[in-house]
Amino acid sequence: MSTGARGAIRRAVRKDVRRGAQVSMPATEEGPYSVSELALRTIVRCAVDTLPGVSSLGTTFEFGARHGALAAETPVALTCRVSVALPAAAEAGGLVPLGDRVRVAVEDACLAELGLQVPTIDVLIEDLHA
């Protein structure tokens, strides 16, 4: 195999790893569709980052089933890890109400952007800062 062919294969594999699996979404009137895990993580990150004093640190998904490394069924749960500024937590009335705001923002974004209702959305506050 030539050096150019090996390089092309490596680039394709890296691209697939970054994007993650293609995730099946609920069918629409136009038919079935899928999005990448990267697209899902981006939607969650943008939703979290809209809240004052809250920053997304990462998101993991639990899928109905995986079909190899590059295909998955609709997510049944997601966990978003966040960083919170103490003033934002105080303004929200504590960490639990702030976590609820994060959960609602993520739920609303998934529904608005993808028509996706994720049954379980966990919020893990990993970092508190001033």
C-alpha positions in Angstrom: 0.0 0.0 0.0 1.3 3.4 -0.9 2.2 6.1 1.6 -0.6 8.3 0.2 -3.2 5.6 0.6 -2.2 4.9 4.2 -2.4 8.7 4.9 -5.9 8.9 3.4 -7.1 6.0 5.5 -5.6 7.6 8.7 -7.3 10.9 7.9 -10.7 9.2 7.4 -10.4 7.2 10.6 -9.5 10.4 12.6 -12.4 12.2 11.1 -14.8 9.4 12.1 -13.4 9.3 15.6 -13.9 13.1 16.1 -17.4 13.1 14.8 -18.4 9.9 16.7 -21.2 7.6 15.7 -24.1 8.5 13.4 -27.0 8.6 15.8 -30.5 7.7 14.5 -33.1 10.4 15.3 -36.9 10.1 15.5 -38.3 9.9 11.9 -39.9 13.1 10.6 -42.5 13.7 7.9 -39.6 13.8 5.4 -38.3 10.4 6.6 -35.6 9.1 8.9 -32.3 10.9 9.5 -29.2 10.7 11.7 -26.8 13.2 13.2 -23.2 12.7 14.5 -22.4 12.5 18.2 -20.4 15.7 17.7 -23.6 17.5 16.6 -25.4 16.3 19.6 -22.6 17.4 22.0 -22.5 20.8 20.2 -26.2 21.3 20.8 -25.9 20.5 24.5 -22.8 22.7 24.9 -24.5 25.6 23.3 -27.6 25.2 25.5 -25.6 25.0 28.7 -23.4 27.9 27.7 -26.4 30.2 27.3 -27.0 30.1 31.0 -25.1 32.9 32.8 -22.2 31.6 35.0 -22.4 28.1 33.6 -20.0 26.5 31.2 -20.2 23.1 29.6 -17.2 20.8 30.3 -18.4 17.8 28.2 -21.3 15.5 27.5 -21.7 11.8 27.4 -24.6 9.8 25.9 -26.2 6.4 26.6 -27.7 5.0 23.5 -30.6 2.5 23.1 -28.1 0.3 21.2 -24.8 0.7 19.4 -24.1 -0.9 16.1 -20.3 -1.0 16.0 -18.3 2.1 16.6 -20.0 4.3 14.0 -23.7 3.8 14.4 -26.1 4.2 17.4 -29.8 4.4 18.1 -31.5 7.4 19.7 -30.0 8.4 23.1 -31.9 7.3 26.2 -29.8 9.3 28.6 -27.2 12.0 28.6 -24.9 13.4 31.3 -23.6 16.9 31.0 -20.7 18.0 33.1 -20.6 21.7 34.0 -18.6 24.4 35.7 -20.5 26.9 37.7 -19.7 30.4 39.0 -20.7 30.8 42.7 -22.6 34.0 42.0 -24.7 32.2 39.4 -25.5 29.4 41.9 -26.4 32.0 44.6 -28.7 33.8 42.1 -30.4 30.6 41.1 -31.1 29.8 44.8 -28.5 27.0 45.1 -26.9 24.3 43.1 -30.0 22.1 42.8 -32.2 24.8 41.2 -29.3 25.7 38.9 -28.9 22.1 37.9 -32.6 22.1 37.1 -32.2 25.2 34.9 -29.3 23.4 33.0 -31.5 20.3 32.6 -34.4 22.3 31.2 -32.1 24.3 28.8 -30.7 21.0 27.4 -34.2 19.4 27.2 -35.5 22.5 25.3 -32.6 22.6 22.9 -32.8 18.9 22.0 -36.5 19.2 21.4 -36.3 22.5 19.4 -33.2 21.5 17.3 -33.9 17.8 16.7 -37.4 16.9 17.9 -35.6 14.7 20.4 -36.9 13.9 23.9 -34.2 12.4 26.0 -35.8 10.5 28.9 -32.9 11.1 31.4 -30.7 14.2 31.6 -28.2 14.2 34.4 -26.3 17.3 35.4 -22.9 16.8 37.1 -21.4 20.0 38.6 -17.7 19.3 38.4 -16.3 22.7 39.1 -17.3 25.7 41.3 -15.4 29.0 40.9 -15.7 32.6 42.1 
